[in-house]
Amino acid sequence: MSDKKPNPVINAVSNVVAALRADDDQIAVAKAHESLEPEAIEKLTPEEARRQPTVADAVKKLLEQQNRSAVPETLVPGVTTRELTVDGATGPLAATLYTPAGQGPFPVVLYFHGGGWVIANRQVYDGGARGLAAAARAMVLSVDYRLAPEHKFPAAWDDALAAYRWLIEHAASFGGDATRLALAGESAGGNLAVATAIAARDAGLRAPRHVLSVYPVTQTSRNTESYLENAIAKPLNRAMMDWFFTHVTRSEQDLDDPRLSLVDAQLAGLAPVTIVNARLDPLRSDGARLESALIDAGVEVARKEFEGVAHEFFGAAAVLEKARDAQAFAGERLRRSFAP
């Protein structure tokens, strides 16, 4: 067996625990992912990790096993896409614009993908961005930011703020309403969404109407209740988070920076925030801690925790009932903020 494969004992225990705690459709996704033979991210180089099968690949395989179409336009009817280039902090960034059916101008959600700031891209997170365009009845602009370790902290954060500046100036050019903007993201991108709202406030930029943060990274301790409870969970585990933090930071001091440790940031004055968490996720407590910090800062916040599902579930609405529920919840919250 390759030394880059998951430890067989830990893998077996993880599967048993998941069988007891996860919904049946979540187990089906996990089995499809395991059939693609992923190696252990924490044992790989970043280049190797970026070539590993993703949960999106598992969803596609499961759809094929169910004799269903895996074509994104079929899964989310009425949402069209086009490719754009937006300004990052040091150069252009590739982006995909999702447009719902109907007559614009539309609100626009700036969306940041997950992957621990090291792996993945906007294509991997198509399911979440596309589903949100339909659920929120808004354009969604999903942007690729620079990844670590080639571009360490705070490169991704600088790109996220630059992309938001660009959106304010250019939303009208593609049928968006620059007075109705929001920020959103999953995992590492959930962190970027909140951090960008803070940076926009501090820079005196037009505030977003809403911030959607899906299973975000909000602090850097790996000893929270959910990190310990889900230390060997799939598809995200405690060792992987150690690996991500090691690759994205320049030094231990970066771990204390409020852009990474959002719970220590000045949060007062932010737009309403929605937090989505999965029960079977090391980052569940991160969401709860952010909720508490936002309440203490006087920010309107709603957090919903979905039982029986794991990290990365949000974009898997094609095969997960709880993902459809989560997208509907997030979409309703965004629509409410976009209303006149």
URLIN-V513986 format. One record per residue. OMEGA is omega in whole degrees, -180 to 180 (NA if undefined). NEAR is the number of other ideal C-beta (glycine too) atoms within 10 Angstrom. D_LAST is the distance of its C-alpha to the last C-alpha in Angstrom with 1 decimal. Layout:
BEGIN
omega = {OMEGA/OMEGA}
near = {NEAR/NEAR}
d_last = {D_LAST/D_LAST}
END
This chain:
BEGIN
omega = {177/178/177/177/175/176/-174/179/179/-180/-180/179/179/180/179/179/180/-180/180/-169/-172/173/-178/-179/174/176/179/177/-180/179/178/178/-179/179/177/174/177/173/-177/-176/-175/178/-172/167/176/180/178/-178/-179/179/-177/175/-176/174/176/176/179/178/179/179/-180/177/178/177/180/-178/177/178/174/-180/-176/-178/176/-179/180/-176/174/179/179/-178/170/-179/180/169/179/-179/170/-178/-176/-178/-177/177/176/-178/174/178/178/-178/-179/175/177/-176/177/1/-176/164/-179/176/174/-167/-180/-178/177/-179/175/-178/-176/-175/174/-178/-175/178/179/-177/178/-175/180/-178/-179/179/-179/177/179/-175/-178/-174/-177/168/175/179/-177/-170/171/177/180/-176/171/5/177/-180/-174/176/7/-174/-178/-180/177/178/-179/179/178/178/178/175/-180/-178/179/-176/-169/-176/-177/-176/178/176/178/178/-175/177/-180/-178/175/176/-180/176/179/173/174/177/174/173/-177/-180/-180/-180/179/176/178/-178/179/176/-176/180/-180/179/175/-177/171/178/-174/175/176/-176/-175/-173/-174/165/-177/178/-168/173/175/180/177/179/-175/174/-180/-179/-175/-175/-179/-180/174/3/179/179/-176/-179/178/179/173/-179/179/-179/179/-176/-175/-174/177/-179/178/-178/-180/-178/180/-178/-177/173/174/179/-174/-178/178/180/172/-171/-176/175/179/174/175/-176/171/179/176/178/173/-178/-173/-170/176/-176/-179/-180/175/179/180/180/177/177/-180/-179/179/177/179/-179/179/-180/175/-178/172/178/178/-179/-176/-179/170/180/-172/175/-179/-176/-168/-177/-174/-176/179/-175/-177/179/-178/176/176/178/-178/178/178/178/-180/-180/180/179/179/-180/179/180/-179/-177/-180/NA}
near = {7/8/8/15/13/22/15/9/9/14/15/11/12/20/16/10/16/19/11/6/18/24/19/9/18/25/16/18/26/23/15/21/22/17/13/13/11/21/17/20/24/17/17/17/11/17/9/13/23/17/10/18/18/22/27/21/15/24/25/20/18/23/18/12/13/12/6/13/12/15/10/17/12/11/20/22/8/12/20/12/17/10/9/18/12/21/16/23/19/12/10/11/21/16/22/21/21/24/21/21/11/8/6/15/15/22/26/29/33/27/31/31/26/28/22/23/32/23/26/25/17/22/15/20/28/20/26/33/29/26/28/32/29/21/23/28/17/28/27/29/29/29/29/19/26/18/23/22/15/11/17/18/21/21/19/25/22/18/26/29/23/20/26/26/18/21/25/18/11/16/22/14/9/17/14/23/16/16/13/22/27/27/31/30/31/32/29/27/31/31/30/34/27/26/29/26/29/21/20/22/17/12/10/7/16/13/15/27/19/29/31/31/35/31/32/29/29/27/21/19/12/14/8/18/12/22/20/12/16/26/15/18/26/25/21/24/23/19/19/22/20/12/21/24/21/12/20/24/20/11/8/9/8/17/15/11/17/13/22/24/19/26/18/15/22/11/23/12/13/24/18/19/24/24/25/27/26/30/20/25/27/28/26/23/21/30/25/18/19/28/21/13/18/26/13/11/14/10/19/13/19/14/17/14/16/25/11/19/28/29/25/32/31/29/27/25/25/22/23/27/15/21/27/15/15/28/25/15/17/27/21/12/22/27/15/13/19/21/9/3}
d_last = {59.3/57.3/56.7/53.1/52.5/51.0/53.6/54.9/55.3/51.8/50.4/52.2/51.1/47.4/47.7/49.3/46.6/43.8/45.7/45.5/41.9/39.9/38.5/40.7/38.2/37.8/41.6/41.8/39.6/41.8/44.9/43.7/42.9/46.4/48.1/46.9/49.1/46.8/48.7/47.8/45.2/46.7/50.0/48.9/48.3/44.8/46.0/47.4/44.3/42.1/44.3/44.1/42.6/39.0/37.2/35.6/39.2/40.0/37.1/38.4/41.9/40.9/39.2/42.4/44.5/42.4/43.0/39.3/37.7/36.5/34.8/31.2/29.9/31.6/30.3/26.7/26.6/24.1/23.4/25.2/26.2/27.5/29.2/28.2/29.6/27.7/29.1/30.4/32.2/35.5/35.0/33.0/31.4/31.2/27.9/26.7/23.4/22.3/20.2/19.1/20.0/17.8/16.4/14.8/13.6/12.6/11.3/14.6/16.4/19.6/22.2/25.5/28.4/30.9/34.7/35.6/35.0/38.3/38.0/35.8/33.3/30.2/32.3/33.3/29.8/28.7/28.2/25.5/23.5/23.9/23.1/19.9/18.8/19.3/18.0/14.6/14.4/14.2/17.0/19.2/21.5/24.5/26.8/30.5/31.4/35.0/37.0/39.6/42.6/42.7/39.8/39.8/37.3/35.1/35.0/32.3/30.1/30.7/29.8/26.5/25.5/26.8/24.9/21.6/22.7/23.5/20.1/18.4/20.9/21.2/18.0/17.8/21.4/21.0/17.8/15.3/12.2/13.5/10.4/9.3/12.6/14.4/18.0/20.2/23.9/26.8/29.8/30.7/27.4/25.7/27.5/26.5/22.7/23.0/25.6/23.5/20.6/23.4/25.0/21.8/21.4/25.1/25.1/22.3/20.1/16.4/15.3/13.9/10.9/13.4/17.2/19.0/22.7/25.0/28.5/28.4/31.4/30.8/34.4/37.8/40.2/41.5/42.8/39.9/40.2/38.6/40.5/43.7/42.7/41.7/44.0/45.3/42.3/41.3/39.7/39.1/41.7/42.7/45.2/42.6/40.4/43.4/44.0/40.4/40.6/44.0/43.0/39.8/41.1/43.6/45.1/44.7/42.9/39.9/39.4/38.5/36.0/32.6/31.0/33.1/33.3/29.7/30.6/32.5/29.7/27.9/24.6/23.1/19.8/18.5/15.1/15.1/17.9/19.0/22.8/24.7/28.5/31.5/34.4/37.1/36.0/37.5/34.1/32.9/33.9/32.1/28.8/29.9/31.0/27.8/25.9/28.4/28.1/24.3/24.7/27.4/25.2/22.5/20.0/17.9/19.6/20.4/23.5/25.0/28.6/30.0/33.6/36.2/34.6/35.3/33.8/32.4/31.5/27.8/28.5/31.1/29.1/31.6/34.2/32.7/31.1/29.6/28.0/26.2/25.1/24.0/22.0/20.2/19.6/18.2/16.1/14.5/13.8/12.2/10.0/8.8/8.2/6.5/3.8/0.0}
END
